[in-house]
Amino acid sequence: MAERKDKKKVVGEPMTDEQIKVFLDFQPEDGENPDFHVLLKAYRALRPEDFERFVAFFQAQNRDIRATDDQGRTLLDIVRGHGRSEPFVAILEQAGG
């Protein structure tokens, strides 16, 4: 499908606080840790600079940065195994993850 010539493709536009805070409200599947769920969703969707802001909002709600999945892994455990994840690892380590 061709892009319309009168529409400019917008890439990398900064997200607002409200757009980032939406991730705090994502509901988990049955039995899934709610804190782990929102951390994983945010990690998968956000750029490092937006993820860093998300983590600050997350912690301001006194949520668990060390929440685990059903296999006992924290998000930091998972992210360490991903390529080009250094910025996310640093953010999670700084937050106590």
N, C-alpha and C positions, 0 to 999 in steps of 0.2 A: 504494500500500500504506500503510495507516494504522500509525502508531507505537503500540506498546503503551503504555497509560497508566501502567503501573507502571515503565516504563523512562524515565530522564531522558537526554536527548541531551547528550552531553559535547562541548563545543567549546573548543578552545584549551588543553586540559590540557597542562602541560609534559611534554616527552619526557625520558626518562632517558638517561644517557650511553650505556647499552647499546643502546637503540633507535636512537640517532643513529649509533653505530659500525657498525651493520648495513650502512649505505651504503658503508662502506670495502671490503666484501667482494663487492660486485656484480661479476659477471663480464661483460666486454665481448663484443660480437659479434666474429667473426673479423676481424682487421686493425684494429680500433678501439683507440685509445690507452686503456689501462686507467685512467690517471689522469683523462683527460678524461671518460671514461664515468662514473666515480663522482661527479665534480664535477657533471656535468649531471643525473644522477639525483637527487642531493641538492638541487640548486637547484630542480628541478621539484617536489620533494615537501615540502621543509621551509620553515617560517616563517623570517624573517630571523634571529631570535634563536637558533633551532636550527641554521640554516645556519652562523652564526658559530662555534658550538661545533664543528660538523662540520669546518670549515676548520682549526680548531686541532688536532683529532685527525689530520686529513689531513696537516698540516705536521709534526706530531710523528713521523709515519712517514717523513719526508723525501721526500714525494711532490711531484710537479711541479705547482704552482699555475698554471703557464703552459703546461700540456699543450694540444695542439691537436686539432681534429677533422680529418677527411679533406680539408677545404678550407683548412686552415691557420689556423683561427680559434680563439682562446682562449675560455674561457667568458666572460671579461670582455667580449670583442668582441661576443659574442652578446647578453649581458644588457643592454649599453648600448642596444640597439635595442628593448627591451621597455618597455612602459608601467609605471609605478609600480615600477620596479626599483631606485630610488635606494638603498635599504638594502643590496641585494645588491651593487651597484656599489661602494659604500663598503667593504663587507667585503672584496671581492676586491682593490680597490686597496690597502687597508691590508695585505693579505697578500702584496702584490707581484705580483698577477695582471695 
